[in-house]
Amino acid sequence: MRVLVVTAVAAEAAAVTGAGAAAGKDLPGGYVLTRTPAYDVLVGGVGPAAAAAATATALAVTPYDLVVSAGIGGGFAPHAPVGSLVVSDSVVAADLGAETPGGYLPVDELGFGRTVHASPPQLSALIAKTLGAAHAPVLTVSTVTGTAARAAELAGRHPRAAAEAMESFGVAEAAAAHGVPVVEIRAVSNAVGPRDRAAWRIGDALAALREAFHQLVPVLQEQP
């Protein structure tokens, strides 16, 4: 299985590659692909638009069998405490829609577009089991949650959601355009809710992400 891993920033890519990074490859648009024996790693930028553009560029150059959107993110209590891992059973665009007098309407309920990409069920479940991770929806947001009210709103609309981040729906849109399945893996650095930088555990989350990909290599290599 040929796998493309997309991260937002270089620190996440470094955690994913660990000590296994090999020579990079230049792509159109100034993107650089880092190769490891098990997968290729791309730093796509922050937010769904940047991630979609980078992923689409890589997929246009090289055929892949799976795209993994990976990095750190916020976790919804009680599903995903700080330091834990989350593997998507679906990637959800949580704020792609319209505010109405009756409440929020996702874009698909407005009659166009989509807000959900399902991850391959057997593979994502296997990855979650291997990593000891929650297997649940992961939300993509354009603005990171910073209040209790916003966290409660998202949890009310997506009660099974275990994490939020900013890139994966863009990655999934690009992957879908090329007919490639997508899985999201998030290491939880903070709780979704009031913004409290002192409580963030970014170093611990990056270490958890590094260990996750170390454990993941045999799973990916065993896939047909």
Buried (B, 14 or more C-beta within 10 A) or exposed (E): BBBBBBBBBEBBBBBBBBEBBEEBBEBEEEBEBBBBEBBBBBBBBEBBEBBBBBBBBBBEEEEBEBBBBBBBBBBBEEBBEBBBBBBBBBBBBBBBBEEEEEEBEBBBEEEEEBBEBBBBEEBBBBBBEBBEBBBBBBBBBBEBBBEEEBBEBBBEBBEBBBBBBBBBBBBBBBBBEBEBBBBBBBBBBBBBBEEEEEEBBEEBBBBBBBBBBEEBBEBBEEEE
